Amino acid sequence: MYVQGMTEPLNQLPTGFQRILVGVDFSESSQAALNLARTRFPGATLRLVHVTDARVTAAPDLMGGVTPALPDPTLLHTLEHADAQRLGRDLRPGEEQELMVGDPVTGLLDAAREWGADLIVVGTHAQGALEHFFVGSTAEKIVARSPVPVLTVRAAR
């Protein structure tokens, strides 16, 4: 396993990562990323960050994309509340958490910058070709835009 931007295998990396932001979306790959961060970087401060995707109020359009709709405050509040409860269940003593609303890529990158993370850990999801073409991969976008190393983790199959 390798960290984006690094040439050494993960098990040979120096233990210099002390502030690790873990993107949490409650998927199997996200859980695998969190478990890996906890086991591979003992002693590091972990910050679990979840971004409630404000785009859930968008509607599919005829061209295969999405048309933004006005955010439904009730729906977003309900999602935020549910996400906060789920994140709280994943949190262990000594770990930090941050909840945001917006675009997951921008939110995770902003959170990493503002907190001073020196590593971002995110799960990757298998996507179909059509979904990847229209939506793209959140993990890919984070890797492309992040000024700090990014470790992507895929759940075991």
Residue, then its C-alpha position, 0 to 999 in steps of 0.5 A: m500500500y502506498v501514500q499518494g506522493m510518497t515512494e516508500p511502501l506504507n510499512q516503511l514510512p517514517t512515523g512523522f504523521q501526527r495530525i491525520l484527517v480521516g474522511v468518513d462517509f460511513s461506507e465500508s471503504s471509509q471504515a477500512a480507512l479509519n481502521l487503517a489510520r488507527t492501526r498504522f499511525p498509533g499516537a497520531t491525533l485523528r480527526l474524523v471529518h464527515v461532510t453532509d453532502a448538500r447536493v442531496t437536494a439536486a435532481p437528475d436531469l435529462m442529460g445525465g447530470v444533476t440540476p441543483a435545487l434549493p436546499d431543503p433546510t428540514l432535509l439537511h437538518t435531518l441528515e446532519h442530525a443522523d450523521a452526527q449520531r453515526l459519527g459519534r458512535d465511530l469516535r474513540p477517546g482521544e479522537e476529534q470530530e468535525l461535521m460539515v455541510g457542503d461539497p465533500v471534496t471542498g469540505l475535506l480539503d478545507a478542514a485539512r488546511e484549517w486544522g493543519a493535517d499532515l495526512i488525509v486518509v479516505g476510502t475509495h469506492a468502486q464505480g461504474a464507468l458511467e457514474h465515474f464519467f459524470v460524477g468522478s471520484t471524490a478520492e481522486k479529486i482529493v488526491a489531485r487537489s490536496p497539498v498534503p499526502v493522501l492515503t486512499v484505502r479500498a475495503a477488502r473484497 
